[in-house]
Amino acid sequence: MTAMNAKQILTALLRDKTPGDQIMIGLAGGSGSGKTSVAEKIKAGLPGCAVDLIGLDRFFKPEEEMPRYWSDYHQAEQPHYNHPDSLKVDEMVAYCEKITGFDVVLLDGHFCLYYPAMRGLMDVKCFVDIDLDEMLERRTQRNLAAGYGGSAENIWHYNRECVGPEYIRYLLPTRAYADIVIPNQGARATERDAILQALCEAILVRGKR
């Protein structure tokens, strides 16, 4: 997708929006794809706008209610954070339906395009796209820096047993629902930034009508 393509799509999606209308944007993608960094770039590109950034990780179920997967590494069942049933979907939808008072709402969550009820709330649906190996490497480095997920070996096995396979199974197919695909590989930073600029300009122009 080019910035020109994105501009045309966004113009059509936001055609009926007028100043004062709230715009809701979904940002899906795998763990480590850079969704939150992309969301922060969008927020920074909307000076003067009231922007609410909602991390949908807050709707994960308690660990004891999570679906499980079998880990050969641990030789035991483990909480499955990469399964659609890992989130409190009804609560998430109800919360997002009630958000008001902002120019733009950014929904940052790996499964945000998976559920029809969530897609129905969005004016613009985005998928943050990245090569799987680069995504998993970023995820590993991020978790190590933040001090969660255990050792590098533990994170590597989790990536191999759960994150990678379930990304392919559940998350990558939601790319088909996206209005805008945002490339976030390091080699495509210029293309990414041009698409994000087109998104922000479409929102700002709409606000000046």
C-alpha positions in Angstrom: 0.0 0.0 0.0 1.3 3.5 -0.9 0.6 6.7 0.8 -1.5 7.7 -2.2 -3.6 4.6 -1.9 -4.0 5.2 1.8 -5.1 8.8 1.2 -7.8 7.8 -1.3 -9.1 5.1 1.1 -9.1 7.4 4.1 -10.9 10.2 2.1 -13.7 7.7 1.3 -13.9 6.3 4.9 -14.0 9.8 6.5 -16.2 11.5 3.9 -19.3 11.6 6.1 -17.4 12.7 9.2 -17.8 16.3 10.3 -16.1 18.5 12.9 -17.1 17.2 16.3 -17.5 13.6 15.2 -15.3 11.2 17.1 -13.1 9.0 14.9 -12.3 5.5 16.2 -9.2 3.8 14.7 -8.3 0.1 15.4 -4.6 -1.0 15.3 -4.1 -4.7 15.1 -1.0 -6.8 14.6 1.2 -9.3 16.4 2.9 -9.0 19.7 6.1 -7.0 18.9 4.8 -5.6 15.6 5.1 -2.1 16.9 1.4 -1.2 17.4 1.9 1.0 20.3 4.8 2.9 18.7 2.6 3.4 15.6 -0.2 4.7 17.8 2.1 7.2 19.5 3.2 8.4 16.0 -0.4 8.9 15.0 -1.1 10.8 18.3 2.0 13.0 17.7 0.8 13.8 14.2 -2.5 15.2 15.5 -1.6 18.4 17.3 -4.6 20.2 18.7 -6.7 17.0 18.7 -8.0 15.3 21.8 -6.7 11.7 21.3 -7.4 8.8 23.6 -5.1 5.8 23.3 -6.7 2.6 24.7 -4.4 -0.5 25.2 -6.8 -3.4 24.9 -4.4 -5.6 26.9 -6.4 -4.4 29.9 -9.1 -6.8 28.9 -7.1 -9.9 29.3 -8.8 -12.5 31.5 -7.2 -13.4 34.8 -4.6 -16.1 34.3 -6.7 -18.7 36.0 -9.5 -18.1 33.4 -7.2 -18.2 30.4 -7.3 -20.9 27.7 -4.3 -23.1 27.9 -1.8 -24.6 25.5 0.7 -27.4 26.0 4.3 -26.4 26.3 6.9 -29.0 25.5 9.5 -26.8 27.0 7.7 -26.6 30.4 6.1 -30.0 30.0 2.9 -28.5 31.3 -0.1 -26.4 30.3 0.5 -22.7 30.2 -1.8 -19.6 30.0 -2.6 -18.9 26.3 -2.4 -15.1 25.7 -2.5 -15.5 22.0 -5.9 -17.1 21.7 -9.1 -15.2 20.9 -10.7 -16.5 24.1 -8.0 -14.8 26.2 -9.9 -11.5 26.3 -13.1 -10.4 28.0 -14.7 -9.5 24.7 -18.1 -8.4 25.9 -16.6 -6.1 28.5 -14.1 -4.7 25.9 -16.9 -3.9 23.4 -19.1 -2.4 26.1 -16.2 -0.1 27.3 -15.3 1.0 23.8 -18.9 1.7 22.9 -19.1 4.3 25.7 -16.0 6.3 24.9 -16.9 9.9 24.2 -15.4 13.3 24.3 -12.4 12.8 22.0 -11.6 13.8 18.5 -9.8 10.5 17.9 -9.7 7.2 19.8 -6.9 4.7 19.0 -7.6 1.1 19.9 -4.3 -0.8 20.3 -4.7 -4.5 20.5 -3.5 -7.6 18.7 -7.0 -9.1 18.4 -8.9 -5.8 17.8 -9.8 -6.8 14.2 -10.7 -10.4 15.1 -14.1 -9.7 16.7 -17.0 -8.5 14.4 -18.4 -6.3 17.3 -15.1 -4.5 17.6 -14.7 -4.0 13.9 -18.2 -2.5 13.8 -17.1 0.3 16.1 -14.2 1.4 14.0 -14.1 4.1 11.3 -10.7 3.0 10.2 -9.2 -0.5 10.6 -5.5 -0.8 10.5 -3.1 -3.7 10.6 0.5 -3.2 11.6 2.4 -5.5 9.2 5.9 -6.9 9.9 8.0 -9.9 9.0 7.4 -12.7 11.6 11.1 -13.2 12.4 11.6 -9.5 12.9 8.5 -9.3 15.0 9.6 -12.1 17.3 13.1 -10.6 17.7 11.6 -7.2 18.7 9.3 -9.0 21.1 12.2 -10.8 22.7 14.2 -7.6 23.1 11.3 -5.7 24.4 10.4 -8.3 27.0 14.0 -8.6 28.2 14.3 -4.9 28.5 11.1 -4.6 30.5 12.0 -7.6 32.7 9.0 -9.8 32.0 8.6 -13.1 30.3 11.5 -14.7 32.0 14.9 -15.5 30.5 15.8 -15.2 26.8 15.5 -18.9 26.6 12.0 -18.9 28.1 10.9 -16.2 25.8 12.4 -17.9 22.7 10.5 -21.1 23.5 7.2 -19.2 24.1 7.7 -17.5 20.8 8.3 -20.8 19.0 5.5 -22.8 20.7 2.8 -20.1 21.0 3.4 -16.6 19.7 4.5 -17.5 16.1 2.1 -20.3 15.4 -0.9 -18.5 16.8 0.0 -15.3 15.0 -0.2 -17.2 11.7 -3.4 -19.0 12.8 -5.5 -16.2 14.3 -3.9 -12.8 13.8 -2.4 -12.7 10.3 -5.9 -13.6 8.7 -7.3 -10.4 10.3 -5.1 -8.4 8.0 -7.8 -9.0 5.4 -10.2 -6.9 7.4 -7.9 -3.9 7.4 -8.6 -0.7 5.5 -5.0 0.4 5.8 -2.0 -1.9 6.1 0.9 -0.2 7.8 4.3 -1.7 7.0 6.6 -1.6 10.1 9.7 -3.4 9.1 12.8 -1.3 9.7 13.6 -1.2 6.0 10.2 0.3 5.2 10.1 3.1 7.8 9.8 5.8 5.1 6.8 4.0 3.6 5.2 3.6 7.1 5.7 7.3 7.9 4.2 8.4 4.6 1.0 6.3 5.3 0.8 7.6 8.8 1.1 11.2 7.6 -1.7 10.5 5.1 -3.9 9.2 7.9 -3.2 12.2 10.1 -3.7 14.7 7.3 -7.1 13.1 6.4 -8.2 13.5 10.0 -7.0 17.1 10.3 -8.5 18.1 7.0 -11.8 16.6 8.1 -11.7 18.7 11.3 -11.3 21.9 9.3 -14.5 21.5 7.3 
